[in-house]
Amino acid sequence: MYIYLIMLFRLFLMFALVPLVELALLIRVGSYVGVPATMALVLTTGAAGAYLARNQGVQAWQRLQRELQAGRFPADEIFDGVLVLGGGLLLLTPGLITDVVGFSALIPATRALIKSQLMRRVRPAQRPNAIHAEFEVER
């Protein structure tokens, strides 16, 4: 029950509070630089983000295919692909905070930092006493 309340609170923050903060920030920036410049900033970051997401997505896809052809499980490449997709979606969302987070997920150096932090949070959730095995089924 407790975990569902935490998840509900996080969803509330994501879908209610973040857009309000983004709107307040856009209004503040617009009051300093003007409405046309603010709109141009939002459109430019969206276009640049779409271009960067496409390039990084293609590169992640190519790395994934190379790993599969080599017979290796492409865990890092899958994780990169998810981060590139998420970063691209954040850049298409109007706002300055989401743009900063989105660009961070698309730039390889910062994406590596994000990936290492997320992996560090995911690893404790794995069961340390689990038995891992491989098997083949013949028909």
N, C-alpha and C positions, 0 to 999 in steps of 0.2 A: 504494500500500500504506500509506504514511504517513497519508494522509487518512482511511483506513478505521479506523486505530487511534485517531486523534483522535476520530472520530465514535463509535466504540465506547466510549471513555473518557467522552465527554459523556453518552451514554446510560446508562452505569453511574452517573454522578453523579446524573442526573435520576431514575432509577428505584430506586436503592439508597440513596444517601447523603442525598438531600433528605428522603425519608420518615423516615429515622432522626433527622435533625436536627429535623424537625418534631415527632416523637414526644418527643424529649428536651425540647424547648421547651414542649410541652403539659404534660409531667409537671412541669416546673419551675414553670410558671404555676399549675398545679393545686395544687402544694404551698403556694403563697402565698395564693391566693384560694379554694381549695377546688374539689372536683370538680364540684359542681352549677354554680358560676359559670363554670368553664372550659367545661363542656358548653353552657351558655347562650350563652357568647361565640362558640363555634364554630357553633352553630345560628343565632344572630343574624346573624353575618357571612355565612353561607350564604344566608339568606333575603334580607338586604339586597343581597347580590351578585346574586342571581337577579332581583330587582326592577330593580336598576340596569342589569344586562345586558340585560334585556328593553327598557327605555326607550332605552338607547343603541343597541341593535340596531335598533329601529324607526326611530330618527332616522337612523342610517347607511343603512338601506335606503331611506328616503325621499330622502336626498341622492343616493344611487346612481341611483335612478329619475329624478330631476330631471336629472342629468348625462347619462344615456342619452337622455332626451327632447330635450335640447338638442343632441344629436349629438356630445357630447364623450366621450372615454374616461375612465371614473371611477376612475383609479388611486388617488387619495387615499381615495376612499370604499371601495374594495375593501380597501385596507390597514387602514382604520379598522374595517371589518367583521371582518377576521381578528383584529385586536387585541381587539375587543369579545368575539368568540367565545372567544378564548384566555383573556381575563380572566375571563369567566363560568365557564369550565371550571376555572380555578384557584380561584375562590371556592367552587365546589362541592366541592373537595378539602379535607378537614379539615386544618387547620394554620394557623399564624399567618403564617409567611413567605409561603406561597402566597396568603394573603388580602391581604397588603400589595401583592404584585406584581399580583394580580388587580384590586384596587381601582385601582391605578395605571394599569392598561390601560383601565379603564372611565371614569375621570374625564377629561373632554376636555382639560384643560390638561396633565395629566401624560401622557396618551396622545399628545399632540402632541410632547412631549419624547422619548418612547420611539420614536415614528415617525421623528423626525428623526435619532436615533441609529442606528436600523436602516437607514434610507435611506442614511446616510453609509457604513455597512458594505457595503451592497449595490452601490452605485455603482462602487466600484473593481473589482468582479467583472465589470462590463459591459466589453465589448471597446471600447476607445477608437477603433480604426480601422475599426469595423464600418460598413457602408453600410446606411442605412435607406431603404426605398422603399415606396411605396404603389402598388397596382395594382388593377384591376377586371377581372373575367372576364365576358364577355358570352357568352350561349348562343344 
